[in-house]
Structure formats: C-alpha cells, structure tokens
C-alpha cells in the first residue's frame, strides 16, 4: 500500500515596509497587487508590531497624501485587519540599515520568523544577501515570483 504524500500548506509570512503598505491601500500600485491578492486569499500573512503600525500612522498624516481623518482611520483599520500583531521582543544580531528608521522592519522580520521583507526602500534592498538574516528582502515586483502555495 502506497503512503499518500502530505502537502503542508503554510502561509508565506511577510513584513511590509510602510511604502509597500501605502502602495496596497492608497496608491493601488500594480506591482503590489499580487501581495494584496496573496493576503486576501490567505496564501500569505502580514506581520506588524506597534512600532511599524506607529510608523504607518505617522506617515498617513503627511500633507502630500492629502488624507482626511476618515481616510486615515480607514487605512489604519484595513491594514490592522490584514496584519497579525507580533508582540515586542528582542531581535537577533542583524546588519545595520543605513536608514535608522528602517531598522525596525529588519528587526520585526527576524523576531517574527518572516519569510520575506517586502520593501521599495533602497537602504533595505541593499541588505539583500548580507549575512544570515533568516528571511529574504525583496521588492514588490520580485514578490510576484514568490511561491505562496504548497510551501
């Protein structure tokens, strides 16, 4: 009697930088569409913590976005509903990002056991392949090639 192969379907665990979140919610950027599709189909889960949520809330107030208070609250609620909140904790030793404001995304990805950190930020993208991060750093466009099923 043949044994059936067991296929484990695990969600791809993502950390999204603030620019990618804006691409999903505000700009409706085509490069980010596969990320939203994976999240809504539950082939991927988004990880956030209080620091990254705080960063998003701060950026939503930027005048260039021209958001009303209601729109800011809507984006915050939509993203919070998509994201799995990760409790605070210590991150392992990591390379230093040139942009200190982006270090929080590296730390979250390491602490939460993310598979991918999706970013458009040049300082973060420059860290691709450096050291043993335990996760990969990819652009939204590169995310299209990621396997989100039968992992």
N, C-alpha and C positions, 0 to 999 in steps of 0.2 A: 504494500500500500504506500503510495507516494504521500509525502507530507506537503501540505499547502504552504506556499511561501507567505510569510507575513510581511505586509507592507505597512510601515508606520508612517502615518501622515502627521507630521509635525508642522506647525506654523512657522514660517520664517519670522524671526524676531528682529524688528527694525528699530533703530533710533534715527529720527529725522531731525535735521537741524532746522532752525527757525525759517530760513529761506525756503526750504522744501515744504514746510507746513503752509507757508503763505502761498506757494505755488499750488498746493492742493485746494486750499479754501478760498483764497482771494483772487489769484490771477488765473486760475483754471488752466495752468500751463500743460500743454500736450505731453511734455516729457514726464510729468508727474502723474498722468492719467493711469498708467499701469500700477503705480503704487496705490492709488485710491481703489482701483479695481481689486487688487490683492487684499486690501484691508476690508473692504465691504463684503468680499466673498469669503472672508475668514481663512484665506490662504496665508495671511501674514498678520502679525500683531505689532502694534506700535507701542514702544516703551517710552515713558516720560517720567520725570520726577518733579519735585516742587521747583527746583532751580530752572529746568528747561521750560516748565509752564510759566514761571515768572518772567523769563526772557520773552516768551511769546506775548504775554500780556503787556509787557513794556513796549515791544515793537508795534503791537496793534494800535498804540496811541500816537505813533509817528504821524505828523501832519501830512506827509506826502501820500499816505494811504487814503486819506480823506474818509475815514470811517466814522459813522455815528456811534454813539454809545450803544445803541441797539445792535448794530452790526458787530461791534467788538464783542459784546456779550454772546451773540450768536456764534461767531467763530470760536470763541473760547469754549462754549458749550459743545459745539460739534467736535472740536479736537479732543476735548476731555472725554467725550463719549467714545471716541475711536481709540484712545490711548489707555494702556494698562499702567497704572501708577506704581512706580518702583519706590520702595522705602529708601530713606537715606542710608548711607553706609560708606565705608572706606573702599577706595578703588585701589587696585594693584599698581605697582610702579608702571608708569606709561611715559612715552616720549612727550616732550613739551610742545604744545602747539604755539606757533608764533603769535597768534591772536589769543590772548589770555581768556577772552570771553568765550572762545570755542572749546576750551579745555573741558568744560562741563559735559559736552557731548561725548567726548572720548571716555571720560570717567563713567558716565551713565552706561555707555555701551559695554565697558569692561565689567562694571558691577552687576549689570543685569543679564549678562551672558548673551548679548545680542549677536546675531549672525552678521548683520550689516549696519554700518553707519552711513546713511544716505545724506550727501551734502553737495552743495554747489560752491562751498567756501574753498578758495584756493589754498588757504593755510591748512585746512583739514585734508584736502585732497593730496597735498604734498607729502602727507604722512603715510600714504598707501605703501604697503610693503615694508614699512620700517618695523623692525623688531617683531616680537611675537605678541601681537595685540590680542589675539583670540577672536577677532572679528575682522571683517573686511570693510574698507572705506570705498564707497562707490558714488558716482554721480547719479542723478535721476535717470539720465539717458542709459547709463550702464546697468541700471536696475532691470531694464527690460529683458536682459539676458539671464537674469537670475531664475533658478528653478524654485517655484513656490508650491509644488506638489510632489508627492512621493519622495519626500526627503528622508 
